[in-house]
Each structure stands twice: as structure tokens, then as C-alpha cells.
């Protein structure tokens, strides 16, 4: 199957294991080592249907995470000034 990036139209890609953060109901979930096709030009990550379904089942099913981590959260939102 010929690769063509839907973002930049490049036909060059590589296979990588990537990490991705998903937000579900205000809670963040990190999934590590996801097999992805990555555009060599712009870095866009494409997951197969099978991989996408596996992640969906993982995040919405009864599978327990392999570990939990603490995450620091920063905001670029400007502070509201009182008038």
C-alpha cells in the first residue's frame, strides 16, 4: 500500500513506536509504544484501524494500566484581571 500523508502529501514514511495522550471525561491517559506510520516530512502519526480499536478497548474496557504517573499541568491561558 502506497503511503501519502493527508497533511503535507509526502509519500515518505517510517514505522515507529510512539506515545500518545488521550483525554477522556477530563482524565488523561498515556498509551506508550503505539505502532504508527509517521510522515518523514511533517511527523504526522497515522494509526491502523486495528491499532485504533485496540487503544479504544484498552481505554474504555477493564484493562488495568501498567503504571500510574503524576503529571504537572501548566496553562497558557492569560489571567483574568479584575476591573
C-alpha positions in Angstrom: 0.0 0.0 0.0 1.4 3.4 -1.0 1.7 6.0 1.8 0.5 9.6 1.1 0.3 12.0 4.1 -3.1 13.6 4.4 -1.4 16.7 5.9 1.5 17.5 3.6 1.1 15.0 0.7 4.6 13.5 1.3 5.0 9.9 0.2 7.9 9.2 2.5 7.2 7.5 5.9 8.7 5.3 8.6 7.4 2.9 11.1 7.8 3.9 14.8 6.6 3.2 18.3 5.0 6.4 19.6 3.5 7.6 22.8 0.1 9.4 22.8 -2.0 11.1 25.5 -5.8 10.7 25.3 -8.3 12.8 27.3 -11.5 11.0 28.3 -14.0 12.7 30.7 -11.4 15.2 31.9 -8.9 12.4 32.8 -5.6 11.9 30.9 -4.4 8.5 29.7 -0.9 7.9 28.3 -0.5 5.0 25.9 3.1 4.0 25.2 4.7 2.1 22.4 1.9 2.5 19.8 2.9 1.2 16.4 2.4 4.1 13.9 3.3 5.1 10.4 5.0 8.5 10.7 5.4 11.0 7.9 9.1 11.6 7.2 8.4 15.3 6.3 5.9 16.7 8.8 5.8 14.0 11.5 2.1 13.3 11.3 1.3 10.0 13.0 -1.1 7.5 11.4 -2.5 4.5 13.3 -4.1 1.5 11.6 -7.7 0.7 12.2 -6.7 -2.4 14.3 -4.4 -0.3 16.5 -7.1 2.4 16.9 -9.6 -0.2 18.0 -7.0 -1.9 20.4 -6.5 1.5 22.0 -10.2 2.2 22.3 -10.8 -1.2 24.0 -7.8 -0.5 26.3 -9.0 2.9 27.4 -12.8 2.1 27.7 -12.5 -1.5 28.9 -11.5 -3.2 32.1 -7.8 -3.4 31.3 -5.6 -2.1 34.2 -2.8 0.3 33.4 0.8 -1.0 33.7 1.7 2.0 35.9 0.4 5.4 37.1 2.4 8.7 36.9 1.9 12.2 38.3 1.7 14.9 35.7 2.5 18.7 36.1 -0.1 20.9 34.4 0.6 24.4 33.1 -1.8 26.8 31.4 -1.0 29.4 28.7 -4.4 31.0 29.3 -4.0 34.6 30.3 -5.1 35.5 33.8 -8.3 37.4 34.1 -7.8 40.9 35.6 -10.3 42.2 38.0 -11.8 45.6 36.9 
